[in-house]
Amino acid sequence: MTPIQKKQSSLRTYASTKLDQFEKFAARSTTINKILKVLYRSVVYRFISKKLNEFREYKLLEEIKQHPVPHHIAIIMDGNRRFAKSLNLSPETGHLFGREKIEEVLEWCFDLDIKILTIYAFSMDNFNRNSKEVRTLMNLFREELEHVKTDPRVHSNQVRIRVIGHLESLPKDIQKSAYDVMDITKQYSKYSLNLAIAYGGREEIIQAIQHIARDVKHNRIRLKDISERKVASYLYTTGLPDPDLILRTSGEERISNFLLWQLAYSELYFSDVYWPAFQKRDFLQAIRTYQNRQRRFGT
């Protein structure tokens, strides 16, 4: 970094710190609060808000660069329907916004060189939702899987895509698209994007137990060979490291049957923001919180 770049970096970090201090002061000041409310309604607000977020993102990025980032992040993307409801839109529209957010988050992972991203896109329980909503989601999966086959970002960044879950529960054409995408990208190893569709953590473990029992019965493995590593090799995520960080949006603080075996030592982070409204600053804040924790493997 040149002396000029160092000076610019210091100025941006200083400005961001001062903005945070002002925000805390403003929260306690009735007069400033009234001014800010008027500003919020003005056309200038969007421009100012964008610049403020750029300063804050820069500060977070500078801090994050000083420490290791998570190797594997798993996200429970929650809040599509509530986001849509807050804007008087249909639930289906909320899912459309949610799909676009996945593409943004993948770009953020490229920027930070986070190697593995796992997205909880559709659970086994989601099949019980309104039939119109389920059809919309299936159409989105169908379109997205077809799109990624030729998506230049996938190929230029060498992203290996895996679709994990009980794929037999999906329509035949979506199954085919999923297997096609996995086959097309199987040679890539720089990044991994895992889409959990028709996924359930308990179902995954039960299926693994069934397959282990079958292999014991047919003398392919011995009882004494069954270990944590052996069980992990029968899971949908075989060959992948466990998540370092599991992030959930929308304010809910539960796991919802997601990666129950794999999350044994993961750090958990819950964001109050609905998934479609999730911004880069929110993502960076989750990373920074993870970096500030002291990971322990045990109690």
Helices and strands as residue ranges (DSSP letters): H 3-28, H 30-40, H 44-64, E 72-76, H 80-86, H 91-112, E 116-123, G 124-128, H 131-148, H 152-156, E 159-164, G 167-169, H 172-185, E 191-199, H 201-217, G 223-225, H 228-232, E 245-248, G 262-265, E 267-270, G 275-277, H 280-292
